[in-house]
Amino acid sequence: MRDIIDTHTLPVSGSVHIAGKMTRDSGGYDEGYLSSDCFWGASPGSLVKSFLEERRDLSGVRVLGLGCGEGKNAAAFARSGASVTAVDCSAKAIENGRRAFQDPRIEWLVLDGRAYLSRDELFDVIVLYGLAHCLSSPEEISSLIQTALQRTRPGGYHFLVSFNDGPHDLSAHPNFSPMLLPHSFYVDQYEGHTILTESDSIIHETHPHNNIPHFHSLTRLLVKKVL
């Protein structure tokens, strides 16, 4: 049975490299980034928060945040001592994040996440929050996840959060057509690896730029890559 979780997004009062952008509609978030200093707030996502509560010192750990938005998860990892590369296709999101989270352990990049994965680099943690459902096909999403796994060190972790094919109210995102795939699709992408946390839930939220209450069905996975 799908869980129902109420969460409300409220506004809160390194160097940048620019190259490339996503080709699919971003969900109208640039409007939100332009109207709010920190559209997504400062608190990390629930999976990241729980993970970091159990791991206080991440010195020496390399983290990659793909589709990082304004970097609330990147900032949380950096506060724990990790070295973080935060990547998003929105220059405004990165501008907001760099201003809100002034941590020298974060490298901010305006870049398509898929393009970044073409680099031959390895990370201990890769965070895929809200990126998969912005791609154009199941094949692109599968390729993103499998390439990200290749860029993850053995024993490393993946955080994946994506809209799935459950109920949605997209009234707050009139120009957005997300790719909605079954929860099981995402679980299947990690066959052979260890799924530490798995949930299929409905979140209720209101964004600060339009104050329209709405909801989404969300897949959340925390996965450990098998050696």
C-alpha positions as CSV (number, residue, x, y, z in Angstrom):
1,M,0.0,0.0,0.0
2,R,1.3,3.5,-0.8
3,D,2.2,5.6,2.2
4,I,1.0,9.2,2.5
5,I,3.4,11.7,3.8
6,D,2.7,15.4,4.2
7,T,5.6,17.7,3.6
8,H,5.4,21.4,2.8
9,T,8.2,23.3,1.0
10,L,8.6,26.7,2.5
11,P,10.9,29.6,1.5
12,V,13.9,30.5,3.6
13,S,15.4,33.6,3.8
14,G,33.6,27.7,-4.8
15,S,33.5,28.4,-8.3
16,V,30.8,28.0,-11.0
17,H,31.4,26.4,-14.4
18,I,28.8,26.7,-17.1
19,A,28.3,24.3,-20.0
20,G,25.3,22.6,-21.6
21,K,21.7,22.3,-20.4
22,M,18.9,19.8,-20.2
23,T,16.7,19.6,-23.2
24,R,13.5,18.5,-21.4
25,D,11.2,21.0,-19.6
26,S,12.6,21.6,-16.1
27,G,9.1,21.6,-14.5
28,G,8.8,25.3,-14.2
29,Y,11.3,25.5,-11.3
30,D,13.3,28.4,-12.8
31,E,10.2,30.6,-12.1
32,G,10.4,29.4,-8.5
33,Y,14.2,29.9,-8.3
34,L,13.8,33.5,-9.6
35,S,11.1,34.3,-7.0
36,S,12.7,32.7,-3.9
37,D,16.1,33.0,-2.4
38,C,16.0,29.3,-1.5
39,F,13.1,27.6,-3.2
40,W,13.6,24.1,-1.8
41,G,14.5,25.2,1.7
42,A,17.7,24.4,3.6
43,S,16.9,21.0,5.2
44,P,18.1,17.9,3.3
45,G,15.7,15.3,2.0
46,S,14.6,12.6,4.4
47,L,16.8,9.8,3.0
48,V,19.9,12.1,3.2
49,K,19.0,13.3,6.7
50,S,18.6,9.8,8.0
51,F,21.9,8.7,6.4
52,L,23.9,11.6,7.8
53,E,22.4,11.1,11.3
54,E,24.2,7.7,11.4
55,R,27.4,9.0,9.8
56,R,28.7,12.2,11.4
57,D,32.1,12.4,9.8
58,L,32.4,12.0,6.1
59,S,35.9,13.4,5.7
60,G,37.5,12.0,2.5
61,V,34.2,11.0,1.0
62,R,33.4,12.2,-2.5
63,V,29.7,13.0,-3.3
64,L,28.1,13.8,-6.6
65,G,24.7,15.5,-6.6
66,L,23.0,15.3,-10.1
67,G,20.0,17.5,-10.5
68,C,21.0,19.1,-7.3
69,G,18.6,22.1,-7.5
70,E,19.8,24.7,-5.0
71,G,22.0,22.1,-3.3
72,K,20.3,21.5,0.1
73,N,21.5,17.8,0.0
74,A,24.9,18.9,-1.2
75,A,25.2,21.3,1.6
76,A,24.3,18.7,4.2
77,F,27.0,16.3,2.9
78,A,29.5,19.2,2.9
79,R,28.7,20.0,6.5
80,S,29.5,16.4,7.4
81,G,33.0,16.9,5.9
82,A,32.4,15.4,2.4
83,S,33.8,16.9,-0.8
84,V,30.8,17.6,-3.0
85,T,30.2,18.2,-6.7
86,A,26.8,19.8,-7.2
87,V,25.4,19.7,-10.8
88,D,22.2,21.2,-12.2
89,C,21.1,22.4,-15.6
90,S,19.6,25.6,-14.1
91,A,22.0,28.5,-13.8
92,K,19.5,30.2,-11.4
93,A,19.3,27.2,-9.1
94,I,23.1,27.1,-8.9
95,E,23.3,30.8,-8.3
96,N,20.8,30.5,-5.4
97,G,22.6,27.5,-4.0
98,R,26.0,29.1,-4.1
99,R,24.6,32.1,-2.3
100,A,22.7,30.1,0.3
101,F,25.3,27.5,1.0
102,Q,28.7,29.1,1.0
103,D,30.9,26.1,1.7
104,P,34.3,25.7,0.1
105,R,33.8,21.9,0.0
106,I,31.1,22.3,-2.7
107,E,31.9,22.7,-6.4
108,W,29.0,24.1,-8.3
109,L,28.5,23.2,-11.9
110,V,25.8,24.3,-14.4
111,L,25.7,21.2,-16.6
112,D,23.4,18.5,-17.8
113,G,23.8,15.6,-15.3
114,R,24.1,13.0,-18.1
115,A,27.0,15.0,-19.7
116,Y,28.8,15.1,-16.3
117,L,28.6,11.3,-16.1
118,S,30.6,11.0,-19.3
119,R,33.6,12.0,-17.2
120,D,35.7,9.1,-16.0
121,E,35.5,9.9,-12.2
122,L,34.5,7.8,-9.3
123,F,32.4,8.8,-6.2
124,D,31.5,7.3,-2.9
125,V,28.0,8.7,-3.0
126,I,25.8,9.7,-5.9
127,V,22.5,11.6,-5.2
128,L,19.8,11.5,-7.9
129,Y,17.0,13.6,-6.4
130,G,14.3,14.7,-8.8
131,L,16.3,14.1,-12.0
132,A,15.1,10.8,-13.5
133,H,11.5,11.9,-14.2
134,C,12.8,14.9,-16.1
135,L,14.3,12.7,-18.8
136,S,12.5,11.7,-22.0
137,S,12.2,8.0,-22.0
138,P,12.6,4.8,-19.8
139,E,15.8,4.0,-21.8
140,E,17.3,7.4,-20.9
141,I,16.5,6.9,-17.3
142,S,17.9,3.4,-17.2
143,S,21.1,4.6,-18.9
144,L,21.4,7.4,-16.4
145,I,21.2,5.0,-13.5
146,Q,23.5,2.4,-14.9
147,T,26.1,5.0,-15.9
148,A,25.9,6.5,-12.4
149,L,26.5,3.0,-11.0
150,Q,29.6,2.7,-13.1
151,R,30.8,6.0,-11.6
152,T,30.2,4.7,-8.0
153,R,33.0,3.0,-6.1
154,P,32.3,-0.6,-4.8
155,G,30.5,-0.3,-1.5
156,G,29.3,3.2,-2.4
157,Y,25.7,4.6,-2.1
158,H,23.0,5.8,-4.4
159,F,20.1,8.1,-3.3
160,L,17.3,8.0,-5.9
161,V,14.1,10.0,-5.6
162,S,11.7,10.3,-8.5
163,F,8.1,10.8,-9.4
164,N,6.5,7.4,-10.3
165,D,3.2,6.4,-12.0
166,G,1.0,6.8,-8.9
167,P,-1.4,9.7,-8.4
168,H,-0.2,13.2,-9.1
169,D,-1.7,16.7,-9.0
170,L,0.4,18.7,-11.6
171,S,-1.6,21.9,-11.3
172,A,1.4,23.7,-9.8
173,H,3.5,22.7,-12.8
174,P,1.3,23.5,-15.8
175,N,4.1,23.3,-18.3
176,F,5.7,20.1,-17.0
177,S,5.2,16.6,-18.4
178,P,7.3,14.3,-16.2
179,M,8.2,10.8,-17.2
180,L,6.0,8.6,-14.9
181,L,7.3,5.0,-14.5
182,P,6.3,2.3,-12.0
183,H,8.0,2.2,-8.7
184,S,9.1,-1.3,-9.6
185,F,11.0,0.1,-12.6
186,Y,13.4,1.9,-10.3
187,V,13.8,-1.0,-8.0
188,D,14.6,-3.3,-11.0
189,Q,17.4,-0.9,-12.0
190,Y,19.3,-1.9,-8.9
191,E,19.1,-5.7,-9.4
192,G,22.2,-7.3,-7.9
193,H,22.8,-4.4,-5.5
194,T,21.6,-4.0,-1.9
195,I,18.5,-1.8,-1.4
196,L,18.8,-0.4,2.1
197,T,15.7,1.8,2.1
198,E,12.7,1.6,-0.2
199,S,9.4,3.6,-0.2
200,D,6.6,4.4,-2.5
201,S,4.7,7.4,-1.0
202,I,2.5,10.4,-1.8
203,I,3.9,13.8,-0.7
204,H,1.8,16.9,-0.3
205,E,3.5,20.2,-0.8
206,T,3.1,23.9,-1.6
207,H,5.8,25.8,-3.5
208,P,6.5,29.4,-2.4
209,H,6.3,31.0,-5.8
210,N,2.6,30.1,-6.5
211,N,1.2,28.8,-3.2
212,I,-0.7,26.0,-5.0
213,P,-1.2,22.9,-2.8
214,H,-0.5,19.7,-4.8
215,F,0.8,16.2,-4.5
216,H,3.1,13.7,-6.1
217,S,3.7,9.9,-5.9
218,L,7.3,9.4,-5.1
219,T,9.9,6.6,-5.2
220,R,12.7,6.8,-2.7
221,L,15.6,4.4,-2.7
222,L,18.9,4.2,-0.8
223,V,21.1,1.6,-2.4
224,K,24.5,0.2,-1.6
225,K,26.6,-0.9,-4.6
226,V,27.7,-4.5,-4.3
227,L,31.4,-5.1,-4.5
